[in-house]
């Protein structure tokens, strides 16, 4: 297999994957999305439910499960069109938004994926630095970030089929399952765990906005879900594997992150990731647990690097995927190294980043889902050059959904304690569901108004 990685791998880019190469079963897809729902960043996002929103553990458990179910349903639904036609997510938006209009989400997706890759490399590098000690003094995190950047770039060059069938199913998933079960056991058997459930909430924002923070994590993946699910054997296997795998890991890790924070007495900390990682190391076998989580978390960074290249190819189809992958790996290394030197700002930056992702991509998903429900069938030429340049109703619906989201979630500046401080509209259920519903409804109405065009498109 190592020799296979040295050969030039298959590159599908924006071209449909041939049916013969769509070989991933529901189990394979489930393993992939369970693994992508695992990581230190997800644990820290769970901790933010306590740090930034003041939830008690009972509320965290409820929000983690409900938000994961809602978000994973959205994520699995987003992969349906790409799985049916064998195309990546950004290409699946061509019939929906228009060929040139799909460049906008492609650019935004490349930005958020580069941000995710930098965040992943940063927190993994800091974790390995705490495990190894100051090998190079203050430059130790940069050393580890560089090593990790090389590894995830190699994974991205290998491609999704190699990563799922070889790296995840044979190695990584079993390591992370064992380590996570052990960390969970250490947390729930801690003497402070029963008392943690009786600690009253100190939250100020509505519970629905905490729900948005949970939903934002699976939503952050939907712009790239079909980059991998296009290799599924059947659309229903794509849906089942994605929903079950991601729901389990996302709800587990959000709740576990909050539990680690509370039972190990970190609620008074500044909220930085270093104190949080040290708490994991401080448990029995904690260093091994942290190492194994980091080993599995490299697939998250792989997905971010690989899909940045695929999204860019929707704008520039002739660009070489290998070159884009290497360039993304280098950029993620530089950004991750900088973030590691300013980790004190991470908590507020991370919260704002998650809500930005929700605000942009939840409404776009509403447009995509409404388009599939109304139109149902698509001409294969629409995924190439057969789509119009712009579908105005779809773009308007997307923009309206974004406006609804940020009217509810707020548009506070990055670095402020909470983004919702500038909210214009109160919503007990948060911003995600209203924004999704608004963009879906507006687009559905737009499709009905332009029925003759839709009928021509569906033949």
PyMOL commands that set and color helices and strands:
alter all, ss='L'
color gray80, all
select helices_A, chain A and resi 2-6+19-21+26-36+40-51+57-78+80-85+89-92+94-97+102-132+137-158+160-188+193-196+207-222+225-229+235-263+273-281+286-315+321-341+343-375+380-383+392-409+419-422+432-449+451-458
alter helices_A, ss='H'
color red, helices_A
deselect
rebuild
show_as cartoon
